[in-house]
Amino acid sequence: LSRIVLAPVFMAVFFYDGDADFTNNHLVFQILALLIALSSAVSDWLDGHLARKWGEVTTLGKYLDPWSDKISTMTTFLCFLGAGWASVASVAIIFYRESAVETLRTLAAHEGEVIAARQSGKWKTAIQIGTIITILTFACVDGLLRDLRVHWAWWDLFFHITPRLLMWLVAAVTAASGVEYIYASRRILAKHI
């Protein structure tokens, strides 16, 4: 639930100055955005760890955990799209995969089954979260360099290219995970096609 609540807070912090250019935000807000992303990542890990440790794995948790992951990551990816750190195509691929897997979960629920998170989905989420934290860390470094009035041409090029490349990596991993979910759910799909 905290990740669902933090998603719109992250968006408000990301766009607090009213424009899509995150790099002109005050460094405090850039660091705050990074801390919100880190809090969401810690919350995700802690939630799963404690649920398994205390034997509190529930059907609601199996639905709520991936849904809150999607709310959190897709909100961030939309912010990245607005900032120019991701292409429309890469974010669309991620969105299509997430929508397809949610449709599979709905079909499975209709059959009285629960599609729990698969290993590929866990890897996908870890790579998404790692990429979010990496890009936001680079943005904070960029903000610090700007505030110190340090200008390195190589850094400008690196920071211009790297976020988009990382987002294409995320899109590829996310799509591969979606294919694996669809293949694993072919029996459920066969009933509805």
C-alpha positions in Angstrom: 0.0 0.0 0.0 2.9 2.4 0.7 4.2 1.9 -2.8 0.8 2.8 -4.2 0.6 5.9 -2.1 4.2 6.9 -2.9 3.7 6.7 -6.7 1.7 10.0 -7.0 4.0 11.6 -4.4 7.0 10.7 -6.6 5.3 12.3 -9.6 4.5 15.5 -7.7 8.2 15.7 -6.5 9.5 14.9 -10.0 7.4 17.6 -11.7 7.2 20.0 -8.7 8.4 23.0 -10.8 5.7 22.4 -13.4 7.9 21.4 -16.3 9.2 18.1 -17.6 12.9 18.9 -17.4 14.0 17.1 -14.2 17.5 18.4 -14.6 16.5 22.0 -13.7 14.8 20.9 -10.5 16.5 21.9 -7.2 18.9 19.3 -6.0 16.9 18.8 -2.9 13.9 17.6 -5.0 16.1 15.4 -7.1 17.5 13.7 -4.0 13.9 13.5 -2.6 12.8 11.7 -5.8 15.7 9.2 -5.4 14.8 8.6 -1.7 11.2 7.9 -2.7 12.3 5.4 -5.3 14.7 3.8 -2.7 11.8 3.7 -0.1 9.6 1.9 -2.7 12.4 -0.6 -3.4 13.0 -1.3 0.3 9.3 -1.6 0.9 9.0 -4.1 -1.9 11.8 -6.3 -0.6 10.7 -6.0 3.1 7.1 -6.9 2.2 8.0 -10.1 0.5 10.7 -11.0 3.0 8.4 -10.6 6.0 5.4 -12.3 4.3 7.6 -15.4 3.7 9.3 -15.3 7.1 6.0 -15.0 9.0 4.0 -17.3 6.7 1.7 -14.4 5.8 1.6 -15.1 2.1 -2.0 -14.4 1.1 -4.1 -14.4 -2.1 -4.6 -10.6 -1.7 -0.8 -10.2 -1.3 -0.2 -12.2 -4.5 -2.4 -9.7 -6.4 -1.5 -6.5 -4.5 2.3 -7.0 -4.6 2.6 -7.1 -8.5 -0.1 -4.4 -8.9 1.8 -2.0 -6.5 5.0 -2.8 -8.4 3.3 -1.8 -11.6 1.8 1.3 -10.2 5.1 2.4 -8.8 7.3 1.5 -11.8 4.9 2.7 -14.5 4.5 6.0 -12.7 8.3 6.4 -12.7 8.6 5.3 -16.3 6.0 7.9 -17.4 8.0 10.6 -15.5 11.1 9.3 -17.3 9.2 9.6 -20.6 8.3 13.2 -19.8 11.9 14.0 -19.0 13.1 12.5 -22.2 15.0 9.6 -20.5 12.8 7.0 -22.2 11.2 6.7 -25.6 7.5 6.2 -26.2 8.2 2.8 -27.7 10.2 1.5 -24.7 7.5 2.6 -22.3 4.8 1.1 -24.5 6.5 -2.3 -24.6 6.7 -2.3 -20.8 3.0 -1.2 -20.6 1.9 -3.9 -23.1 3.7 -6.6 -21.2 2.2 -5.5 -17.8 -1.3 -5.3 -19.3 -0.9 -8.8 -20.9 0.2 -10.4 -17.6 -2.6 -8.7 -15.7 -5.1 -10.1 -18.3 -3.6 -13.5 -17.8 -4.1 -13.1 -14.0 -7.7 -12.1 -14.6 -8.3 -15.2 -16.8 -6.7 -17.4 -14.2 -8.8 -16.0 -11.5 -11.9 -16.8 -13.6 -10.7 -20.4 -13.6 -10.1 -20.3 -9.8 -6.3 -20.1 -10.1 -3.8 -17.6 -9.0 -0.8 -16.8 -11.1 1.9 -16.0 -8.6 5.0 -14.0 -9.5 7.4 -16.1 -11.6 11.2 -16.0 -11.3 11.3 -14.0 -14.6 8.9 -11.5 -13.2 11.0 -11.1 -10.1 14.1 -10.5 -12.2 12.2 -8.1 -14.3 11.1 -6.1 -11.3 14.6 -6.1 -9.8 16.0 -4.8 -13.1 13.3 -2.2 -13.4 13.9 -1.0 -9.8 17.7 -1.1 -10.3 17.4 1.0 -13.5 15.1 3.5 -11.8 17.6 4.0 -8.9 20.5 4.2 -11.3 18.9 6.8 -13.6 17.8 8.9 -10.6 21.3 8.6 -9.1 22.8 9.9 -12.4 20.3 12.8 -12.3 21.4 13.7 -8.8 25.1 13.6 -9.8 24.1 15.8 -12.8 22.3 18.2 -10.4 25.3 18.3 -8.1 27.7 19.0 -11.0 25.3 21.8 -12.2 25.2 23.3 -8.7 29.0 23.2 -8.4 29.2 24.8 -11.9 31.3 21.8 -13.1 30.9 21.1 -16.8 32.2 17.9 -18.4 31.3 17.3 -22.0 31.8 13.6 -21.6 29.3 13.6 -18.7 26.7 15.5 -20.7 27.0 12.9 -23.5 26.9 10.0 -21.0 23.9 11.3 -19.2 22.1 12.1 -22.5 22.5 8.5 -23.8 22.6 6.2 -20.8 19.1 6.6 -19.4 17.5 5.8 -22.9 19.8 2.7 -23.3 18.9 1.5 -19.8 15.2 1.9 -20.6 15.6 -0.2 -23.8 17.3 -2.9 -21.7 14.4 -2.7 -19.3 11.9 -3.0 -22.2 13.7 -6.1 -23.6 13.8 -7.9 -20.2 10.2 -6.9 -19.5 9.1 -8.3 -22.9 11.0 -11.5 -22.4 9.4 -12.0 -19.0 6.0 -11.4 -20.7 6.7 -14.1 -23.3 7.6 -16.5 -20.5 4.4 -15.8 -18.6 2.3 -16.3 -21.7 4.0 -19.6 -22.5 3.6 -20.8 -18.9 -0.1 -19.9 -19.0 -0.9 -21.5 -22.4 -3.3 -24.0 -20.8 -5.4 -21.1 -19.4 -5.2 -19.2 -22.7 -6.3 -22.3 -24.7 -9.6 -22.4 -22.7 -10.4 -18.8 -23.8 -9.2 -18.7 -27.4 
